[in-house]
Amino acid sequence: MLHCAPEVDVQRQQRPAGAGHVGDRMKLHRRTVWLDGRARTVISPRAGTDCRFSTNFHHGTWHILGDWRSARLLGRLLWGLSFQRRQDTLVVIDLPHIDPNPFDAAPGDPIVLMPSDLTGMSTRAFRDLRRQLPLRGAPEGTVRWHTHGLDPVAAERAIPWYERTRSVESPPFVPARRPRTQIGRVGGLLALTASAPDLRAYAPGVYLLGQNAHRGMDYLELEWPEGEVQVFNDYRHRVSAARAARRELIAEGNDPAGARFDELVWDRGDDVRRRALRPIASVGERSPRD
């Protein structure tokens, strides 16, 4: 199986065609950003990439949240990053792609992905990066993110184990543990730092999220119990409902700083989603009698 590190093409203007492509050789922005007195190469999805993410901390676990399409993009970002050879390179999922979380509509954090073999950052560097987000101005160039090696591995992983052949050399199911994968909030960012073998081992599972969903939800643990990627088939509808629920509760005089406010948003969000579905259900109920 052949793999390629991401190749850099300098293209100063983003072309509308293909801006939302999240497959092999997708285009990402490249910028040089000074963090804690040191130049870093920051790779980020382009504005036209139609993928949304959020984050939250629940039951002692940090979650990266999104939908099926978000999982495809995240899987490719992890895979390509595992073959990165340039020091001080990191991937940032910037604020234009970050939603409030789909449970209580609290603001999500920008997401940073780093290869621990090549890139390390101080807390001050994370804070410097957070202050500069969202990244503005024209990027210095475009990265062609080569991830063709992910496709045969993901295809093999999607086949039940008892039907698999040995024609594709698949990464181990259990990621390498040295150095340990870390996920947590640093300087206002949710940072996932992992070795190249770990990034490569996580990528197929993240990429395939949604194929074995239960009641519209699927998840993959990252260095459990510290982290998890969780996706929903109705993620965007959940985000919209949580936003509406928060607005309604504040309009009714509830204090957002109150101890139980987030729980109230969760409950009201469920009610908002049910309300949105009632007109559809009513039409369906009337149609057989018409």
C-alpha positions in Angstrom: 0.0 0.0 0.0 1.4 3.4 -1.0 1.2 6.5 1.1 2.2 10.0 0.4 2.8 12.9 2.7 0.7 16.0 1.9 2.2 17.9 -1.0 2.0 21.7 -1.1 0.7 23.6 -4.1 0.9 27.4 -3.9 -2.5 28.7 -5.1 -3.2 32.2 -3.8 -6.9 32.3 -4.8 -9.5 29.8 -3.6 -11.5 28.5 -6.6 -15.2 27.9 -5.9 -15.2 24.6 -7.8 -14.4 21.7 -5.5 -14.3 23.9 -2.4 -16.4 21.4 -0.5 -14.5 18.3 -1.5 -13.4 16.2 1.5 -11.9 13.2 -0.3 -8.3 12.3 -1.3 -6.3 15.4 -2.4 -8.8 17.8 -0.9 -7.5 21.4 -0.7 -6.7 22.9 2.7 -5.3 26.4 3.6 -1.7 26.8 4.7 -0.5 29.7 6.9 2.6 30.5 8.9 1.5 31.7 12.4 3.9 32.9 15.1 3.1 31.2 18.5 5.1 31.9 21.6 7.9 33.4 19.5 8.1 30.5 17.1 6.8 30.0 13.5 4.3 27.2 13.1 2.7 25.9 9.9 -1.1 25.9 10.4 -3.3 23.8 8.1 -7.0 24.4 8.1 -10.2 23.6 6.1 -11.2 26.2 3.5 -14.2 28.4 4.1 -16.2 26.5 1.4 -15.8 23.2 3.1 -19.3 22.3 4.3 -18.5 20.5 7.5 -19.5 21.5 11.0 -18.1 20.5 14.4 -18.6 21.3 18.0 -17.1 20.2 21.4 -18.2 19.6 24.9 -17.1 18.0 28.2 -19.5 15.6 29.7 -19.2 12.7 32.2 -15.4 13.4 32.4 -14.9 13.0 28.7 -14.0 15.6 26.0 -16.1 15.1 22.8 -15.6 16.2 19.3 -19.1 16.4 17.8 -20.4 16.4 14.2 -22.2 14.4 11.6 -21.3 11.7 9.1 -19.6 14.2 6.7 -17.6 15.8 9.6 -16.3 12.3 10.4 -15.1 11.8 6.9 -13.2 15.0 7.0 -11.8 14.4 10.4 -10.7 10.9 9.4 -8.8 12.3 6.4 -7.2 15.0 8.5 -5.9 12.5 11.0 -4.6 10.1 8.3 -2.8 12.8 6.4 -1.3 14.3 9.5 0.2 10.9 10.5 2.4 11.1 7.4 3.5 14.7 7.9 7.3 15.2 7.9 7.6 18.9 8.5 8.2 20.0 12.1 5.9 22.4 13.9 2.9 21.6 11.7 -0.6 21.4 13.2 -4.2 21.2 11.8 -6.7 23.8 13.1 -10.5 23.4 12.7 -11.2 27.1 13.0 -14.2 29.1 14.3 -16.0 29.3 10.9 -16.5 25.6 11.2 -17.4 25.4 14.9 -21.0 25.4 16.2 -22.5 25.7 19.7 -22.8 22.1 21.0 -26.0 20.3 20.1 -27.1 19.6 23.7 -27.2 23.0 25.5 -25.9 25.3 22.8 -22.8 26.3 24.8 -20.0 27.6 22.5 -17.8 25.0 21.0 -14.0 25.3 21.0 -11.8 25.4 17.9 -10.0 22.1 17.5 -6.3 21.5 17.1 -4.8 18.2 15.8 -1.0 17.7 16.4 1.5 14.9 15.7 3.4 14.5 19.0 6.4 13.2 17.1 7.0 16.5 15.3 5.0 19.3 17.1 4.9 20.4 20.7 3.3 23.6 22.0 3.4 25.5 25.3 0.2 26.7 27.0 1.3 30.2 26.0 1.5 29.1 22.3 -2.1 27.7 22.5 -3.3 31.0 24.0 -1.5 32.9 21.2 -3.2 30.8 18.6 -6.7 31.2 20.3 -6.2 35.0 20.2 -5.6 35.0 16.5 -8.7 32.9 15.6 -10.5 33.1 13.3 -7.5 33.3 11.0 -8.0 36.2 8.6 -6.4 37.3 5.4 -5.4 35.3 2.4 -3.5 32.1 3.1 0.0 31.7 1.9 -0.9 28.7 -0.2 -3.0 25.5 -0.6 -2.1 22.1 0.6 -3.2 19.0 -1.4 -4.0 16.5 1.3 -3.0 13.1 0.0 -5.0 10.4 1.8 -5.5 7.7 -0.8 -4.0 5.1 1.6 -7.0 5.5 3.9 -9.5 4.3 1.3 -8.5 0.6 1.1 -7.9 0.4 4.8 -11.4 1.9 5.6 -12.9 -0.4 2.9 -11.3 -3.5 4.5 -12.3 -2.3 8.0 -15.9 -1.9 6.9 -16.1 -5.6 6.0 -17.1 -8.0 8.8 -13.9 -9.5 10.2 -14.8 -13.1 9.2 -15.2 -12.0 5.5 -11.9 -10.0 5.3 -9.0 -11.0 3.1 -5.4 -10.3 3.9 -4.9 -8.4 0.7 -4.8 -5.0 2.6 -2.4 -4.4 5.4 -4.6 -2.7 8.0 -3.2 -0.7 10.9 -3.7 -2.5 14.3 -7.1 -1.9 16.0 -5.3 -0.9 19.3 -3.2 2.3 18.8 0.4 2.4 19.9 0.7 3.9 23.4 4.0 5.7 23.2 3.8 8.6 23.5 0.4 8.6 25.0 -2.5 10.2 23.1 -3.7 13.3 24.9 -7.0 15.2 24.4 -8.0 18.2 26.5 -8.8 21.9 26.6 -5.7 24.1 26.5 -5.7 27.9 26.2 -9.3 27.9 24.9 -8.7 25.2 22.3 -9.6 21.5 22.3 -6.3 19.8 21.4 -5.8 16.2 20.3 -2.1 15.3 20.3 -1.0 11.8 19.2 1.9 9.9 17.7 1.9 9.1 14.0 0.9 5.4 14.6 -2.0 6.5 16.8 -3.3 9.1 14.3 -3.1 6.4 11.6 -4.9 3.9 13.8 -7.7 6.2 14.8 -8.3 7.6 11.3 -10.2 4.6 9.7 -12.5 4.3 12.7 -13.3 8.0 12.7 -13.8 7.9 8.9 -16.3 5.1 9.1 -18.4 6.6 11.9 -22.1 6.4 11.0 -22.0 3.0 9.2 -22.9 1.2 12.5 -25.0 4.0 14.0 -27.6 3.1 16.7 -30.7 5.4 16.7 -28.8 7.9 14.6 -25.7 8.1 16.8 -22.2 6.6 16.5 -19.0 7.2 18.4 -15.3 6.2 18.7 -13.2 6.4 21.9 -10.0 8.3 21.8 -7.7 7.4 24.7 -10.7 6.5 26.8 -12.0 8.0 29.1 -10.4 11.3 28.1 -11.8 11.6 24.6 -14.4 10.6 22.1 -15.6 11.5 18.6 -19.5 11.4 18.6 -21.6 11.9 15.5 -25.3 12.2 14.8 -27.3 11.9 11.6 -29.3 15.0 12.6 -26.4 16.9 14.1 -27.3 20.2 12.4 -31.0 19.9 13.4 -29.9 19.3 17.0 -27.7 22.4 17.0 -30.6 24.5 15.7 -32.9 23.1 18.3 -30.5 23.7 21.1 -30.0 27.3 20.0 -33.8 27.9 19.8 -34.2 26.3 23.3 -31.6 28.6 24.8 -33.3 31.6 23.3 -36.7 30.6 24.5 -35.5 29.9 28.1 -33.7 33.3 28.3 -36.8 35.1 26.9 -38.8 33.4 29.7 -36.5 34.9 32.3 -34.2 32.0 33.1 -30.7 32.9 34.1 -28.0 31.4 31.8 -25.6 31.4 34.8 -28.1 29.3 36.8 -27.0 25.9 38.1 -29.5 23.9 36.1 -29.8 26.1 33.0 -27.9 23.7 30.8 -30.1 20.8 31.8 -33.2 23.0 31.0 -31.7 23.6 27.5 -31.2 19.8 27.0 -34.9 19.1 27.9 -36.3 22.1 25.9 -34.1 21.1 22.9 -35.9 17.7 22.8 -39.2 19.5 22.9 -38.1 21.9 20.1 -37.2 18.9 17.9 -40.5 17.2 18.6 -42.4 20.4 17.7 -40.5 20.6 14.4 -41.6 17.1 13.5 -45.3 17.5 14.4 -46.4 19.1 11.1 -44.7 16.4 9.1 -46.4 13.7 11.3 -49.8 15.4 10.9 -49.6 15.5 7.1 -48.6 11.8 7.2 -51.6 11.0 9.4 -54.1 12.8 7.2 -52.9 11.6 3.8 -54.3 8.0 4.0 -57.8 9.3 4.7 -57.7 11.9 1.8 
